[in-house]
């Protein structure tokens, strides 16, 4: 692992390069240019930058209009403001029109930290993945955020790009090339599969090390695209190990864990345990304090893996009897 950087930094770097590579790329912001890392693009390409102000609904409507005029707009704000305040505009102006809008949101999840519950998005993945036509991407680190931003420009239709505020180590150096809708296996294993996204990929790798010391061989799969889900990779993993744990900085309702549970229930039922927030709002504290309090930790992933393994063994005993 190399020096820690945030997903929003990778986005800002990619957006600046895209400004040079593609004259149709434009950026919009709802009064948070520095926080969402669009200030460099705004400074270099002022004719293609639109400061909308604190008006997320207007920003999505404007971005959708630009998309329908063959531009590639990146609409930027905090995750909670895009997914909640502009929900109707995303659904109708962007998704219903299949507009080629890229909604790049920062400060997702609990690691928004001291800003508190009003600024923490814990339900946004559930909301976005339920919308027809929407693609949902949750990069694991700065490198992957950079790759996802570039890839989303080539992907037709609305994209929700969920970026973190807090720096995390680079964990995707040696994995396969980034492709929207294709999972990245970081570590192979035979006993239990850990599917993670965003900042929880790093913690899943730490959990794998703890499990290895107990003689448990876990795989770690980075599900950077929540929709469309890489069904083939997930089913193959479930068939290999026979039990699954999901880890996400989001509610266990409707996010990565919900998507994988829905898939495996229909295609290959195995024990699934979910690590995430549990039907609750967050509060104001440091990111690490919040992750600890709400159970988004390496230890919780390890515990979930052991529970999943216990259930798998029970199933095997039942089948043998």
C-alpha positions as CSV (number, residue, x, y, z in Angstrom):
1,X,0.0,0.0,0.0
2,X,1.2,3.5,-0.8
3,X,0.5,7.0,0.6
4,X,-3.1,7.6,1.5
5,X,-5.2,9.9,-0.6
6,X,-8.9,10.5,-1.0
7,X,-11.3,9.4,-3.8
8,X,-12.2,13.1,-4.4
9,X,-8.5,13.8,-5.2
10,X,-8.5,11.1,-7.9
11,X,-11.7,12.6,-9.3
12,X,-10.3,16.1,-9.5
13,X,-7.1,14.9,-11.2
14,X,-9.1,13.0,-13.8
15,X,-11.5,15.8,-14.4
16,X,-8.7,18.2,-15.1
17,X,-7.2,15.9,-17.7
18,X,-10.6,15.2,-19.3
19,X,-10.9,19.0,-19.8
20,X,-7.9,18.8,-22.1
21,X,-8.9,15.6,-23.8
22,X,-12.5,16.2,-24.5
23,X,-14.0,19.7,-25.3
24,X,-17.5,18.5,-24.5
25,X,-16.6,17.9,-20.8
26,X,-18.1,20.5,-18.6
27,X,-18.4,20.8,-14.8
28,X,-21.1,22.2,-12.5
29,X,-20.9,22.8,-8.8
30,X,-23.3,23.6,-6.0
31,X,-21.1,26.0,-4.0
32,X,-18.5,23.4,-2.9
33,X,-15.8,23.7,-5.6
34,X,-12.8,23.1,-3.3
35,X,-14.5,20.3,-1.3
36,X,-15.4,18.3,-4.4
37,X,-12.1,19.1,-6.1
38,X,-13.3,21.0,-9.2
39,X,-11.5,24.2,-8.5
40,X,-8.6,23.3,-10.8
41,X,-10.9,22.6,-13.7
42,X,-12.8,25.8,-13.0
43,X,-9.6,27.8,-13.0
44,X,-8.3,26.3,-16.2
45,X,-11.6,26.0,-18.2
46,X,-13.8,28.9,-16.8
47,X,-15.9,28.8,-20.0
48,X,-16.9,25.2,-19.3
49,X,-17.5,25.6,-15.6
50,X,-20.8,26.6,-14.0
51,X,-21.2,27.7,-10.4
52,X,-24.9,27.0,-9.7
53,X,-24.9,28.0,-6.0
54,X,-26.7,26.2,-3.2
55,X,-29.3,24.8,-5.6
56,X,-28.7,21.1,-6.3
57,X,-32.1,20.7,-8.0
58,X,-31.2,23.4,-10.5
59,X,-27.8,21.9,-11.0
60,X,-29.1,18.5,-12.0
61,X,-31.7,20.1,-14.2
62,X,-29.1,22.2,-15.9
63,X,-26.7,19.3,-16.2
64,X,-29.4,17.2,-17.8
65,X,-30.1,20.0,-20.4
66,X,-26.4,20.2,-21.2
67,X,-26.2,16.4,-21.6
68,X,-29.2,16.4,-24.0
69,X,-27.2,19.1,-26.0
70,X,-24.3,16.6,-26.4
71,X,-22.1,17.9,-23.6
72,X,-20.7,15.6,-20.9
73,X,-21.5,17.4,-17.6
74,X,-20.0,16.4,-14.3
75,X,-22.4,17.7,-11.6
76,X,-20.7,17.9,-8.2
77,X,-21.8,18.3,-4.6
78,X,-21.9,16.3,-1.4
79,X,-23.6,12.9,-1.7
80,X,-26.4,13.7,0.7
81,X,-27.4,16.8,-1.2
82,X,-27.4,15.1,-4.6
83,X,-29.2,12.0,-3.5
84,X,-31.7,13.6,-1.2
85,X,-32.3,17.2,-2.2
86,X,-32.1,16.6,-5.9
87,X,-33.7,13.1,-5.9
88,X,-36.6,14.0,-8.1
89,X,-34.5,15.9,-10.7
90,X,-32.1,12.9,-10.9
91,X,-35.0,10.6,-11.4
92,X,-36.9,12.6,-14.0
93,X,-34.5,15.0,-15.6
94,X,-31.5,12.6,-15.8
95,X,-32.7,9.0,-15.6
96,X,-36.0,9.3,-17.3
97,X,-34.4,11.1,-20.2
98,X,-31.4,8.8,-20.2
99,X,-29.3,12.0,-20.1
100,X,-25.5,11.5,-20.2
101,X,-25.0,13.2,-16.8
102,X,-22.2,12.2,-14.4
103,X,-23.1,13.0,-10.8
104,X,-19.8,13.1,-8.8
105,X,-20.5,13.3,-5.1
106,X,-18.0,13.7,-2.3
107,X,-18.3,13.3,1.5
108,X,-20.3,10.1,1.3
109,X,-20.9,7.9,4.3
110,X,-19.9,8.3,7.9
111,X,-16.4,9.7,7.1
112,X,-18.0,13.1,6.4
113,X,-17.2,13.1,10.1
114,X,-17.7,16.2,12.2
115,X,-20.3,17.7,9.8
116,X,-22.7,15.3,11.4
117,X,-25.9,13.4,10.5
118,X,-27.3,16.1,8.2
119,X,-24.3,15.8,5.9
120,X,-23.7,12.1,6.0
121,X,-25.1,10.0,3.2
122,X,-25.9,6.5,4.4
123,X,-28.9,5.8,2.1
124,X,-27.7,7.2,-1.2
125,X,-26.6,3.9,-2.8
126,X,-30.0,2.4,-2.1
127,X,-31.8,5.4,-3.6
128,X,-29.6,5.6,-6.7
129,X,-29.5,1.9,-7.6
130,X,-33.2,1.8,-7.5
131,X,-33.5,4.3,-10.3
132,X,-33.9,2.9,-13.9
133,X,-30.9,3.8,-16.2
134,X,-28.6,4.8,-13.3
135,X,-25.1,3.4,-13.0
136,X,-23.6,3.4,-9.5
137,X,-19.9,3.4,-8.9
138,X,-18.1,3.4,-5.5
139,X,-14.3,3.6,-5.9
140,X,-12.0,2.1,-3.3
141,X,-9.2,4.6,-3.4
142,X,-7.7,7.6,-5.2
143,X,-6.4,5.5,-8.1
144,X,-9.8,3.8,-8.7
145,X,-11.6,7.2,-8.4
146,X,-9.3,8.5,-11.2
147,X,-10.0,5.4,-13.3
148,X,-13.8,5.5,-12.7
149,X,-14.0,9.2,-13.6
150,X,-12.2,8.5,-16.9
151,X,-14.3,5.4,-17.6
152,X,-17.6,7.2,-16.8
153,X,-16.9,9.7,-19.6
154,X,-17.0,6.8,-22.1
155,X,-20.1,5.2,-20.5
156,X,-23.4,6.4,-22.0
157,X,-26.2,7.4,-19.6
158,X,-26.4,8.8,-16.0
159,X,-23.7,7.8,-13.6
160,X,-23.6,8.2,-9.8
161,X,-19.9,8.4,-8.8
162,X,-19.6,8.1,-5.0
163,X,-16.4,9.6,-3.6
164,X,-14.9,9.7,-0.2
165,X,-13.5,12.6,1.8
166,X,-11.1,10.8,3.9
167,X,-7.7,9.6,2.6
168,X,-7.2,5.8,2.4
169,X,-4.2,3.8,1.3
170,X,-4.0,2.7,-2.4
171,X,-5.3,-0.9,-2.5
172,X,-5.9,-1.3,-6.2
173,X,-2.3,-1.2,-7.7
174,X,-2.0,-4.8,-8.9
175,X,-5.6,-5.7,-9.7
176,X,-7.1,-6.1,-13.1
177,X,-7.9,-3.2,-15.4
178,X,-10.8,-1.1,-14.3
179,X,-14.1,-1.7,-16.2
180,X,-17.5,-0.4,-15.2
181,X,-19.6,-3.4,-14.1
182,X,-16.6,-5.8,-13.6
183,X,-15.5,-6.8,-10.1
184,X,-11.9,-6.8,-9.1
185,X,-10.6,-9.8,-7.2
186,X,-7.8,-8.5,-5.0
187,X,-7.1,-11.7,-3.0
188,X,-8.2,-15.2,-3.8
189,X,-9.5,-17.5,-1.0
190,X,-11.3,-20.8,-0.4
191,X,-13.3,-20.5,2.9
192,X,-15.3,-17.2,2.7
193,X,-15.8,-14.4,0.2
194,X,-15.6,-10.8,1.4
195,X,-17.3,-8.4,-1.1
196,X,-16.4,-4.7,-0.3
197,X,-16.7,-1.3,-1.8
198,X,-15.2,2.2,-1.1
199,X,-13.1,2.6,2.0
200,X,-14.2,-0.8,3.3
201,X,-12.0,-2.6,0.8
202,X,-8.9,-1.7,2.8
203,X,-10.6,-3.0,6.0
204,X,-11.6,-6.2,4.2
205,X,-7.9,-6.8,3.4
206,X,-7.0,-6.2,7.0
207,X,-9.7,-8.7,8.0
208,X,-8.3,-11.2,5.6
209,X,-4.9,-11.0,7.4
210,X,-6.5,-11.5,10.8
211,X,-8.5,-14.5,9.5
212,X,-5.4,-16.0,8.0
213,X,-3.8,-16.1,11.4
214,X,-6.7,-18.2,12.5
215,X,-6.3,-20.6,9.6
216,X,-9.2,-19.1,7.6
217,X,-8.5,-18.4,3.9
218,X,-10.7,-15.5,2.7
219,X,-11.0,-13.9,-0.7
220,X,-11.4,-10.1,-1.1
221,X,-13.4,-8.8,-4.0
222,X,-13.7,-5.1,-4.8
223,X,-17.2,-4.5,-6.0
224,X,-16.6,-0.9,-7.3
225,X,-19.7,-1.0,-9.4
226,X,-22.9,-1.6,-7.4
227,X,-25.1,-1.3,-10.6
228,X,-24.7,-3.0,-13.0
229,X,-23.6,-5.7,-10.6
230,X,-21.0,-8.2,-11.8
231,X,-23.4,-11.2,-11.3
232,X,-21.1,-13.8,-12.8
233,X,-18.2,-12.9,-10.6
234,X,-20.3,-12.9,-7.4
235,X,-22.1,-16.2,-8.2
236,X,-18.7,-17.9,-9.0
237,X,-17.3,-16.7,-5.7
238,X,-20.3,-17.9,-3.8
239,X,-19.9,-21.3,-5.5
240,X,-16.2,-21.4,-4.6
241,X,-16.4,-20.6,-0.9
242,X,-20.0,-21.3,0.1
243,X,-20.5,-18.2,2.3
244,X,-20.3,-14.4,1.9
245,X,-19.7,-11.2,3.9
246,X,-20.3,-7.7,2.5
247,X,-18.7,-4.5,3.8
248,X,-19.8,-1.0,2.9
249,X,-19.8,2.5,4.3
250,X,-23.6,2.7,3.9
251,X,-26.8,1.3,5.5
252,X,-27.1,-2.5,5.2
253,X,-30.5,-1.8,3.7
254,X,-30.4,-1.5,0.0
255,X,-26.7,-1.0,-0.7
256,X,-24.0,-3.4,-1.7
257,X,-25.1,-6.0,0.9
258,X,-28.7,-5.7,-0.3
259,X,-27.8,-6.0,-3.9
260,X,-25.7,-9.2,-3.4
261,X,-28.3,-10.7,-1.1
262,X,-31.0,-10.2,-3.7
263,X,-28.8,-11.8,-6.4
264,X,-27.7,-14.8,-4.3
265,X,-31.2,-15.5,-2.9
266,X,-32.3,-16.1,-6.5
267,X,-29.3,-17.6,-8.1
268,X,-27.2,-19.5,-5.5
269,X,-28.4,-19.2,-1.8
270,X,-25.5,-19.2,0.7
271,X,-25.1,-17.5,4.1
272,X,-24.7,-13.8,3.7
273,X,-23.6,-11.4,6.6
274,X,-23.6,-7.7,6.0
275,X,-21.3,-5.1,7.6
276,X,-22.6,-1.5,7.4
277,X,-24.7,0.9,9.4
278,X,-27.9,-0.5,10.8
279,X,-31.0,1.6,10.1
280,X,-29.7,4.6,11.9
281,X,-28.4,8.2,11.4
282,X,-24.8,9.0,12.2
283,X,-23.6,11.8,14.4
284,X,-20.8,14.3,14.8
285,X,-17.3,12.9,15.6
286,X,-14.0,12.1,13.9
287,X,-14.3,9.6,11.0
288,X,-12.4,6.9,12.9
289,X,-14.6,7.4,16.0
290,X,-17.7,7.0,13.9
291,X,-16.5,4.0,12.0
292,X,-15.7,2.4,15.4
293,X,-19.0,3.3,17.0
294,X,-21.1,2.1,14.1
295,X,-19.2,-1.1,13.6
296,X,-17.5,-0.5,10.3
297,X,-14.3,-2.1,11.5
298,X,-11.9,-4.8,10.6
299,X,-12.9,-6.7,13.7
300,X,-16.6,-6.6,12.7
301,X,-15.7,-8.1,9.3
302,X,-13.8,-10.8,11.0
303,X,-16.7,-11.6,13.3
304,X,-19.1,-11.6,10.3
305,X,-16.8,-14.0,8.4
306,X,-16.8,-16.4,11.4
307,X,-20.6,-16.3,11.7
308,X,-20.9,-17.0,7.9
309,X,-18.5,-19.9,8.2
310,X,-20.5,-21.3,11.2
311,X,-23.7,-21.2,9.2
312,X,-22.0,-22.8,6.2
313,X,-20.9,-25.7,8.4
314,X,-24.4,-26.1,9.7
315,X,-25.7,-26.3,6.2
316,X,-23.1,-28.9,5.3
317,X,-23.9,-31.0,8.4
318,X,-27.6,-30.8,7.5
319,X,-26.9,-32.0,4.0
320,X,-24.8,-34.9,5.2
321,X,-27.5,-36.1,7.7
